[in-house]
Amino acid sequence: MWKYDYLPVAQECANLLIELNRIINKFPRDYKYSYWTHIENNAINTLTKITMTAEYISKKKKSDCLEDAIVALSSLKVLWRVCNKIAIIDDVKYLKITENIISIERQLHWRINSIGEREYNDK
């Protein structure tokens, strides 16, 4: 097993990417190559940054990667909301994916806070 297999947030992010890929088949062609590309890139970037934290020993690098993951996830959330507002996706799919995004976001914030607390306790 890889180091990131033990990170529940990485597994949840991978599941999010799988769910998003199932939804892509329903996207109208015009939006598939504009909105979807950015949504997919942000989801992949989030997953990449999360898995990178398992490799870094430095707390500063881990914290930076997690903050980058939160930025990418926030962009994904905004684009996902836009897709719902312009009626590319229905409300049920929107709510399901949004719940996953919020769950991942909470875990990332918790992880950053726990790294910060450890730095404080190490001093």
N, C-alpha and C positions, 0 to 999 in steps of 0.2 A: 504494500500500500504506500501511496505517496503521502507526504506530510500533510497535504491539504485535505486528504480524505477524512481527517479527524476534525475538520472545521465544518460545523453544521451550516454556517452561513455560506460556505462555498458550495455545499450540496444544494442548498436552497436556491442559490443563484443559478446553478446549472439546471435545476428543475424549472426555474423561471424562463431560461433560454429555450428549453424544450417546449414549454407551453406557448411561448411567443412564436416559435417555428410552426406549431400546429395551426396557429391563427393566420399566418401569412397566406395560406392558400385561399382564404376568404377575402383578402385585400383586393380592391380594384387595381387593375394594371397600372393606372396612372400614379397611384400612391405607393405601389410596391417598391418602386425604384427611387422614391424620394423620402417619404416619412419612414418607411420600413428600413431602409438602409441605415438611417441615423439611429433608429431604435435598436436595431441589431448590433451596430457598432458600439453603442453605449452599454448594452447588456454584456457583450464580449469584453469590453474594456473593464467593466465592473468585476467580472469573474476573473480576469487576468490579474487585476490589482489585488484581489482577495487572495488568490493563490500565491502571489509573490510574497505576501506577508508570512507565509509558512517557511519561506526560504531565508528571509532576512533575520539576522541575529540582532542587529542594532534596533533599539526601540524607536529611535528617530526615523529610520527608514520604514519601519512597520507603520508608524503613525502617519507618515507622508503617503504611503500606499493606500492606507484606509481612507484618508481624506480625499485622495484622488478618486477612489471608488465611490465615495459619497457624492462627489461632484458629477461623475458619470451617471450615477443612479438618479440624481435629481434631474438631469437633462432627460433621461429616459422617461421619468415620471411626467414631466411637462409635455413631451412629445406624445406620450400615451393619452394624456388629457385632451390634447388638440385633436387627436384621431377620434376620440369619443365625441367631441364637440362638433366636428364636421361630419359626423355620422358614418365614419368608416367602420367602426366597430360598435356592437350593441352594448347596452348597459351591463348585461350579465357578465360578458367577457371583460369589460372594463373593470368592474368591481373585483372580479376574481384576480386579475393580474395586479391591480392596485393594492389589494391586500398583501400579495406576495412582496411587492416592492416595499411597502411600509414595514413589513416584518424584517426584510433584509436591512433596511435603513436603520431600524432600531438596534439590530444586532451589531451593525457597524459602529454606531454611536456608543453602544455599550463597550465594545472592544477598545475603542479609542480611549474612553474614560478609564477602563481597567489598566491600559498601558500607562496612562498618566498617573494613576494612583500608585502603580508599582515604581515609577520613577521617583515619585515623591517619597515613598517609603524607603527606597534605597539610599536616599541622602542622609 
